[in-house]
Amino acid sequence: MSETNPENMDRTNSGSANTRAAEPGGSGNEGCGAESPLERIVRGLDARESSAGQWVGRCPAHEDTNPSLAISEGDGGKALVYCRAGCNQGDVIAALRERGLWEPGNGTSAQTEAKPASSPTPKPAGRLYPTLDEVAQVALRSATRKLECEVTESARYPYRNAEGSAVAYVLRFESADDPSEDGGNREKTFRPIHAAEGGWRMGDPPEVWPMYRLPEICEGSCPIFVCEGEKAADAAATLFLRSTTSAHGSKSPDKTDWSPLSGRDVVILPDNDNAGRAYAHRVAELAHAAGAKSVKIVELPGLPEKGDIVEWIEAQDSNAPAEIREKLDTLVAEAGFWR
């Protein structure tokens, strides 16, 4: 994957105003059997649902081994498509048209050529900072205001595309106070930043987030372990696991592109709290929708409240990663499949 360009979004005028976003292969307009523009593209590309109302398929404009064409339905039943790998929008439309998936009057009685619809008013992009360090300083000041104390940047988690280029970061900030004064825990907050043409901006990327540690998990065919949070995913990686997470932890799994899970065995390691278990089940749904080969949710034994794999590793008798990995492999083998 490469950094997406929100201007590559295009809406067709080929859809009927009363066409609904039905399940792929459904009629979309009960009683007449008409196929909506969305359904035609989803069917023609054998696309998979990646989240509610969102599909992903192989872009017809390039040799797409990792499905990168995002597909959804816009206002009035119009199809909305863009290539996350960076294909020119005209090339995408031309390739769809060649396959009979983007035709004049498709799904309407009026035989008029499909044209791009006007885009909604974009959200202001925010200030552009030339360097990563400059935007990190702005994030530091924001975190200081949030926690109302002196803070330090304790981690900088890169989110990369499949080619390895950083398209976004999550910066972790912690209070600089002695943690013993508040029961042993430092206050923390996070700030996302993303790459833009000519520099960096505060906030989320304009489109969906890539999965954390994406280049590593794309290698080979090993099971992919999903944790809650970057710190936990990095800890799992010390056990020689292909580990990942989504940005914003348990709050926003739907903001991530889970399509790289297609065809892979997925193991989810939830945090030991209600939010962690809810996150695990939502990720299981998203992994299944993305075409995962299998999905398991494995609750690690002996975790404290809100604990995760970081604490589980620390609690093991052995410090040898291979021995700890063997224990985890046993837990995974004994766990049942999610569905």
Secondary structure, DSSP 8 states (H G I E B T S, - for coil): -----GGG-EE-S-S-TT-----TTS-SBTTTTB--HHHHHHHHHT-EEEETTEEEE--TTS--SS--EEEEE-GGG-EEEEETT---HHHHHHHHHHTTSS-TTTTSSS------------------BSSHHHHHHHHHHHHHHHHTS-EEEEEEEEEE-TTS-EEEEEEEEEE-S-GGGGTS---EEEEEEEEETTEEEESS-SS-B--TTHHHHHSSS--EEE-SSHHHHHHHHTTT-EEE--TTGGG-GGGB--GGGTTSEEEE---SSHHHHHHHHHHHHHHHHTT-SEEEE---TT--TT--HHHHHHTSS---HHHHHHHHHHHHHHS----
